Amino acid sequence: MPKSKRNRPVTLSKTKKKGREHKEVIVNSIRQALEDYSSAYVFTFENMRNQKLKELREQLKPSSRFFLGSNKVMQVSLGRSAADEVKPGIHKLAKFLQRDSGLFLTKLPKEEVERLFKQFEEHDFSRAGSIATEKVELKEGPLEHFSHEMEPFLRKLGLPIRLNKGVVELVSDYIVCEEGQHLSPESARTLRLLGIKMATFHLHLICRWSSDDFEVYREALKLSDNESS
């Protein structure tokens, strides 16, 4: 009788080793990239969209590399103090790796990087838990852009509807979301059905390092103010 895979023992030592090895790969990758690229930036992001970032990675692949993951591991890669930094002055980047942040290493000129990050903007549908940027209210009456086949699904989303001669109708005004409030799963799905995009994927430069320069951008000052308050 074959042995059950469920009963195979897994030692914690192997699990820990794999985790350590994975971190070492990241550290070595970042340190190698520091040899290959002339400047490094810390950036933060809002409303991350993995597919959009993947497209940007591919676009900049010939000249640059993005690193996202554990802030602590990225800090170790750079060195968290002058005593253990891998490049002169690069430990100054480490303290800015907080919360939703990453590393961008590149050969591109400073002006080109600043232009790319400033112009990068992707609009998308908001997810549950996001903050609504506007009030959305549906008025009583027919919802002609929804087919009668959508009626059961719309009812599950909480919309006060009925079918009138095959047409979906709201029997009363309905507020999908209020500005400044968190979106429920139902509200997020309804906004998607309505084609309303409230989320914008942004990247913000925080600071820049090169062998002869270190610069803190204005966004970093806002971050520091928030951290100190």
C-alpha positions as CSV (number, residue, x, y, z in Angstrom):
1,M,0.0,0.0,0.0
2,P,1.6,3.4,-1.0
3,K,2.5,5.8,1.8
4,S,0.3,8.9,2.2
5,K,2.0,12.1,1.3
6,R,0.2,13.8,4.2
7,N,2.2,11.7,6.7
8,R,5.6,12.6,5.3
9,P,7.6,14.5,7.9
10,V,8.9,18.0,7.1
11,T,11.7,19.2,9.3
12,L,11.8,22.8,10.4
13,S,15.5,23.0,9.8
14,K,14.9,22.5,6.0
15,T,12.2,25.1,6.0
16,K,14.4,27.7,7.7
17,K,17.3,26.9,5.5
18,K,15.2,27.5,2.4
19,G,14.1,30.8,3.7
20,R,17.6,31.8,4.5
21,E,18.9,30.8,1.1
22,H,16.1,32.7,-0.6
23,K,17.1,35.9,1.3
24,E,20.8,35.3,0.5
25,V,19.8,35.2,-3.2
26,I,18.0,38.5,-3.0
27,V,20.9,40.1,-1.1
28,N,23.5,38.9,-3.7
29,S,21.2,40.0,-6.6
30,I,20.9,43.5,-5.2
31,R,24.7,43.7,-4.5
32,Q,25.5,42.5,-8.0
33,A,23.1,45.0,-9.5
34,L,24.9,47.8,-7.5
35,E,28.0,46.9,-9.5
36,D,26.1,47.0,-12.8
37,Y,24.1,50.2,-12.4
38,S,25.3,53.7,-11.7
39,S,22.5,55.0,-9.4
40,A,19.9,53.7,-7.0
41,Y,16.5,55.1,-5.9
42,V,14.0,54.3,-3.2
43,F,10.4,54.7,-4.3
44,T,7.0,54.2,-2.8
45,F,3.8,53.0,-4.5
46,E,0.1,53.5,-4.2
47,N,-2.6,51.0,-5.4
48,M,0.0,48.5,-6.6
49,R,-1.0,46.6,-9.8
50,N,1.4,43.7,-10.4
51,Q,0.7,43.4,-14.1
52,K,1.3,47.1,-14.8
53,L,4.6,47.0,-12.8
54,K,5.6,43.9,-14.8
55,E,5.0,45.9,-18.0
56,L,7.2,48.7,-16.7
57,R,9.9,46.3,-15.7
58,E,10.0,44.9,-19.3
59,Q,10.0,48.4,-20.8
60,L,13.0,49.4,-18.7
61,K,14.8,46.0,-18.6
62,P,17.7,47.1,-20.9
63,S,18.7,49.9,-18.5
64,S,17.2,49.2,-15.1
65,R,16.1,46.8,-12.4
66,F,13.3,46.9,-9.8
67,F,13.5,45.2,-6.4
68,L,10.4,44.6,-4.2
69,G,10.1,42.5,-1.1
70,S,11.2,42.5,2.5
71,N,12.4,46.0,3.5
72,K,14.7,44.5,6.1
73,V,16.4,42.2,3.5
74,M,16.9,45.2,1.1
75,Q,18.3,47.2,4.0
76,V,20.8,44.4,4.7
77,S,21.7,44.3,1.0
78,L,22.7,48.0,1.1
79,G,24.1,48.1,4.6
80,R,22.3,49.8,7.4
81,S,25.2,51.9,8.6
82,A,28.5,53.4,7.3
83,A,30.3,50.5,8.9
84,D,28.6,47.8,6.8
85,E,27.5,49.6,3.7
86,V,28.5,48.0,0.4
87,K,29.1,51.3,-1.4
88,P,30.2,54.7,0.1
89,G,27.1,56.5,1.3
90,I,24.6,54.0,0.2
91,H,23.4,53.1,3.7
92,K,21.5,56.5,3.6
93,L,19.0,54.8,1.3
94,A,18.2,52.1,3.9
95,K,16.3,54.2,6.4
96,F,13.8,55.2,3.6
97,L,12.9,51.6,2.9
98,Q,9.7,51.7,4.9
99,R,6.2,50.2,4.4
100,D,5.2,50.1,0.7
101,S,8.6,50.8,-0.9
102,G,11.2,49.3,-3.3
103,L,14.6,49.8,-4.9
104,F,15.1,51.0,-8.5
105,L,18.6,50.6,-9.9
106,T,19.4,52.1,-13.2
107,K,21.9,53.5,-15.8
108,L,19.5,56.1,-16.9
109,P,20.2,59.8,-16.3
110,K,18.6,61.4,-13.3
111,E,16.4,63.7,-15.4
112,E,15.0,60.7,-17.4
113,V,14.2,58.7,-14.2
114,E,12.4,61.7,-12.7
115,R,10.4,62.2,-15.9
116,L,9.4,58.5,-16.1
117,F,8.2,58.3,-12.5
118,K,6.4,61.6,-12.6
119,Q,4.5,60.6,-15.8
120,F,3.8,57.0,-14.8
121,E,0.1,56.7,-13.9
122,E,-2.3,53.8,-14.4
123,H,-6.0,54.0,-13.7
124,D,-7.8,50.8,-12.5
125,F,-10.8,49.5,-10.7
126,S,-10.7,49.9,-6.9
127,R,-10.5,46.9,-4.7
128,A,-12.6,46.2,-1.5
129,G,-11.2,48.2,1.4
130,S,-10.0,51.1,-0.8
131,I,-11.2,54.6,-0.1
132,A,-13.8,55.9,-2.4
133,T,-12.7,59.1,-4.2
134,E,-16.3,60.2,-5.0
135,K,-19.9,59.6,-4.2
136,V,-21.7,57.3,-6.6
137,E,-25.5,57.2,-6.6
138,L,-27.8,55.4,-8.9
139,K,-31.2,57.0,-9.4
140,E,-34.5,55.1,-9.4
141,G,-35.6,53.8,-12.7
142,P,-34.3,51.5,-15.5
143,L,-30.7,50.3,-15.6
144,E,-30.6,49.8,-19.4
145,H,-26.9,49.0,-19.5
146,F,-27.6,45.7,-17.6
147,S,-29.3,42.8,-19.2
148,H,-32.1,40.9,-17.5
149,E,-29.6,38.0,-17.1
150,M,-27.7,40.2,-14.6
151,E,-30.7,40.6,-12.3
152,P,-29.8,37.7,-9.8
153,F,-26.2,38.9,-9.5
154,L,-27.2,42.6,-9.0
155,R,-29.7,41.5,-6.3
156,K,-26.9,39.7,-4.5
157,L,-24.8,42.9,-4.6
158,G,-27.6,44.6,-2.6
159,L,-29.2,46.7,-5.3
160,P,-33.0,47.2,-4.8
161,I,-34.1,46.0,-8.2
162,R,-36.9,44.3,-10.1
163,L,-37.6,43.1,-13.6
164,N,-40.1,45.1,-15.5
165,K,-40.9,43.6,-18.9
166,G,-37.4,42.2,-19.1
167,V,-35.8,45.5,-18.1
168,V,-33.8,45.8,-14.8
169,E,-35.1,48.6,-12.7
170,L,-34.1,50.2,-9.5
171,V,-37.1,50.6,-7.3
172,S,-35.4,53.4,-5.3
173,D,-32.3,55.6,-5.4
174,Y,-29.2,53.6,-4.4
175,I,-25.9,54.9,-3.0
176,V,-23.0,52.6,-4.2
177,C,-20.4,54.4,-2.2
178,E,-19.7,57.6,-0.3
179,E,-16.6,59.7,-0.8
180,G,-13.9,59.1,1.8
181,Q,-15.4,55.8,3.0
182,H,-14.0,52.3,2.6
183,L,-15.4,50.2,-0.3
184,S,-17.2,47.0,0.6
185,P,-16.7,44.0,-1.6
186,E,-20.2,44.6,-3.0
187,S,-19.5,48.3,-3.7
188,A,-16.2,47.4,-5.5
189,R,-17.9,44.9,-7.7
190,T,-20.7,47.3,-8.5
191,L,-18.3,50.0,-9.5
192,R,-16.5,47.5,-11.8
193,L,-19.8,46.7,-13.4
194,L,-20.5,50.4,-13.9
195,G,-17.0,50.9,-15.4
196,I,-16.0,53.4,-12.8
197,K,-12.2,53.4,-12.0
198,M,-11.2,55.1,-8.8
199,A,-7.8,53.6,-8.2
200,T,-4.6,55.1,-9.6
201,F,-1.3,53.2,-9.5
202,H,1.4,55.7,-8.7
203,L,5.1,55.4,-8.1
204,H,6.9,58.2,-6.1
205,L,10.6,58.8,-5.9
206,I,11.8,59.1,-2.3
207,C,15.6,59.5,-2.6
208,R,18.5,58.9,-5.0
209,W,22.1,57.7,-4.5
210,S,25.0,57.7,-6.9
211,S,28.8,57.4,-6.2
212,D,29.1,61.2,-6.0
213,D,25.7,62.4,-4.8
214,F,22.8,61.7,-2.5
215,E,19.4,63.5,-2.8
216,V,16.2,63.4,-0.8
217,Y,13.0,64.2,-2.8
218,R,10.1,66.2,-1.4
219,E,8.0,63.1,-1.1
220,A,10.4,61.8,1.5
221,L,9.9,64.8,3.7
222,K,6.2,64.0,3.8
223,L,6.9,60.4,4.7
224,S,9.2,61.5,7.5
225,D,6.6,64.0,8.9
226,N,4.1,61.2,9.0
227,E,6.5,58.8,10.7
228,S,7.4,61.4,13.4
229,S,3.8,62.4,14.1
